[in-house]
Amino acid sequence: MTSKLLSELVRLLRARLSRRITFWIATSIVLIEAIILIPSVYRRQQELLAQYHRLSSGKIAWIVATYPHQSPADFLEQLRNLHRMNPDVVGGTLYTSDGELIGIFGEPPALSFEAAREGQRLYLQTLQGDRYDLACDVFPLDDYTIILRHDASDVSREVWYFVLRIAGLVLIISVFVTGATMIVLNYLVILPILNLREDLTQAGEALSGNRPPPQFYSHSVHRRDELGEVIGAFIQMYDRVGQAIAQQHQAEEALRLEKEKSETLLLNILPDLIADRLKQTPGCIADGFAQATILFADITDFTGLSSQVSPTELVNLLNQIFSAFDRLTDKYGLEKIKTIGDAYMVVGGIPTPRPDHATAIADLALEMQRVVREFRHQLDRGFDIRIGINTGPVVAGVIGLKKFTYDLWGDAVNVASRMESQGEAGKIQVGEPTYRLLGDRYVLEKRGIIPIKGKGNMTTYWLLGRRETNS
């Protein structure tokens, strides 16, 4: 019970509204007391200073009565004795009734004769301490004007003690009044507001996280005042927002699924970079590449195979072979361009340029031969693959408005197609540019000079395999 009470007290003290109310209540009390205190301090100071006049006048009257003086000089000497015997009298001046200075003893007062005759008094702060100058009216000394300087340091201390006592009393009163007010306000206003704030926080978390509604404090509150109306409005708002967000989430989820389908379909058609560019800036895309290696592959004897199996079996077989080719393309980081019937086209070095595009295509071609041999062995069918490779500059891009496809154009593409069509089943024919890039890392056999449609005579090579390296 005690820990719960302390917890609520700490919670109240942390509340900004609670602190503001506490501050303004305490400030108001302090201001009111300060307005009352200022004249009280002044009156207290005047009461203490008046004591100096009574005491000094009494002492001088006693001296006059006890030690009658014969001359002004004798009287001045008696005043000097008063100064020496009373530490609070630190000096003075003695004047005749017409203002003639008879003598000075101790610290000379700053109060002039004229001001003294008018009844003025002077309170000063000096390096030696506080000083109080006043004229002593002692009957029957009408022939003299006595101005005494007193050490008034005790007055300052007494005034400060008075201020501290009043301030302590004000502090006790302000603490009591503020505390009592805050206890009432906290339980009527502050605690319900804090609990409502927690409900709002929980409501926000539940709505943003799409979680079931929590057990709100507001459900247990039944108040017939403005705060009760605010709490009721919060419950209604939460229900309405929750319904709206649930509907929005359903719509967003449906939209997300459709978008994922569209993204997947687009990425299956186009390279990632080209798909992103097309989404940002629809229209024609055409990029030139100084070096790329193109591969064309064709399944041989496919027409004869089609007469031996059903169309469904034929398509399934082609799908299996090309799916294996797709996995190899991903393995070597190459870009599949398209399939046309039983022909397969792939390129290396675009849309992201890479220095090893020729070797990656060569490795892919050798793996494609291996895959076809495995399928032929499993199915015991008489088909093979013919592959052509060439390297050179190309232009790649997307054109048209419908049924987008990423395609290649250029002389190097045409030569690669001729390398395939004028090759031999079960072999990989490469052009001169590709031969130079592969170098001595692969086993290549010169085929010789052959006529290439549209290009004339060209020297071509058979790619036989990767050269063994001595480790």
Secondary structure, 3 states (H helix, E strand, C coil): CHHHHHHHHHHHHHCHHHHHHHHHHHHHHHHHHHHHHHHHHHHHHHHHHHHHHHHHHHHHHHHHHHCCCCCHHHHHHHHHHHHHHCCCEEEEEEEECCCCEEEEEECCCCCCHHHHHCCCCEEEEECCEEEEEEEECCCCCCCEEEEEEEECHHHHHHHHHHHHHHHHHHHHHHHHHHHHHHHHHHHHHHHHHHHHHHHHHHHHHHHHCCCCCCCCHHHHCCCCCHHHHHHHHHHHHHHHHHHHHHHHHHHHHHHHHHHHHHHHHHHHHCCHHHHHHHHHCCCCEEEEEEEEEEEEEEEECHHHHHCCCCHHHHHHHHHHHHHHHHHHHHHCCCEEEEEECCEEEEEECCCCCCCCHHHHHHHHHHHHHHHHHHHHHHHCCCCEEEEEEEEEEEEEEECCCCCCCCEEECHHHHHHHHHHHCCCCCCEEEEHHHHHHHHHHEEEEEEEEEEECCCEEEEEEEEEEECCCCC
